[in-house]
Amino acid sequence: MATCDRCGTQVGMPYRCRFCGGSYCEEHRLPESHDCPGLEEWNDPSGVFGQYEEEEERSRVDRAVDAVSATGGPLGYLRGNATYVFLGLMALTAFAQYIVAPLFGVAVNSGPWVDLFTLNTYNLTFVYPWFVSVFAHGGFGHLLFNGIALYFFGPPVERRMGSAKFAALFVGAGVLAGLAQVLTAAALGDVAAVYGASGAIMAVMGVLTVLNPGLRVYLYFVIPMPLWVLTLGFAAYSLFVTGFFGPGSGGVAQVAHLAGLGVGLLYGAYLKSQGGRGPNQLQLGGGRRGPGGGRGPF
């Protein structure tokens, strides 16, 4: 409880005046109600009135954001379900790649198709491929493998981070991974085209590795090992292939994998410095379906 500096009333949630720093009840929250020194600035066009108008405008924006992201709001479905939203976007993008585009005369792997769905040397400055390429994939096998990895590793990391931060990590790491691949090829005098969520998923895997390196996982669903061994092995393989055969050897974006993993390891270290750790075991799925279906941060 706090005491109103004007009338002495006990207030559970006092208003703090930004001009004089005092605490006031609702009745005395305005400058003119508590003889605020800021009243002297009312003749200044950039003084009290303008600043209160700005605060009022910000409060409207805050209320609007709260309304769409609250339970039952339009963004409420994203709470705890960002992993499944991304899985859905991956499937929809694949549908657009292999079903819709050919119906409109854009043949798979043709020049226009590549420009639409990949980030490549020639469309690097268009920006939209930075994001589309994260969800596009090179066939059913590519989509299936990435989808399985995201399905297992995504939910526990999302629960730890909150859906909004998880979404930012996934998309941001995916974009940076694609750019790293194309720019590395350009620096070596080569051309490149990249697509797929592998870089983003490697970031998720990196976060989980830092939070709980001893987490037991199964390579190919059969071979048990700690997560740190799987991550280290994957990184070593990508480094070896990149060093001896090139960044895009075998049609695999090795640099993108390494860049995504690097982003995840760095962000995982930051999260660990804030306290807490990751899950003790992986679960099948584990998301919270429905609008605002869970507790925890958005």
NORBEL-V827135 format. One record per pair of residues at least 6 apart in sequence whose C-alpha atoms are under 6 Angstrom apart, sorted by the first residue. I is the first residue (numbers start at 1). GAP is how many residues later the second one is. Records with the same first field share a line. If there is no record, write none. Layout:
BEGIN
I: GAP / GAP
END
This chain:
BEGIN
1: 10 / 11
2: 8 / 9
3: 6 / 7 / 8
4: 19 / 20 / 21
5: 18 / 19
14: 9 / 10 / 11
15: 8 / 9 / 14
16: 6 / 7
19: 19
28: 6
41: 6
42: 6
68: 6 / 7
69: 6 / 7
70: 6
71: 220 / 221
72: 219
76: 215 / 216
77: 213 / 214 / 215
79: 84 / 213 / 219
80: 83 / 207 / 208
81: 206 / 207
82: 81
83: 71
90: 45
93: 43
94: 42
106: 7
117: 16
118: 15 / 75 / 76 / 77
119: 10 / 11 / 14 / 74 / 75
120: 72 / 73
121: 70 / 71
130: 45
133: 62
134: 40 / 61 / 62 / 63
135: 61 / 62
136: 59 / 60
137: 6 / 58 / 59
151: 134
155: 132
158: 8
162: 135 / 136
163: 135
164: 134
170: 30
173: 27 / 87
174: 25 / 26
177: 22 / 79 / 82 / 83
178: 78
181: 74 / 75
182: 10
185: 6
199: 57 / 58 / 61
200: 60
202: 58 / 59
203: 57 / 58 / 60 / 61
204: 60
206: 55 / 58 / 59
207: 57 / 58 / 61
209: 19
210: 58
211: 66 / 67
212: 66
213: 14 / 15
214: 12 / 13
215: 11 / 12
216: 9 / 10 / 11
217: 7 / 8 / 10
218: 6
238: 16
247: 7 / 8
288: 6
END
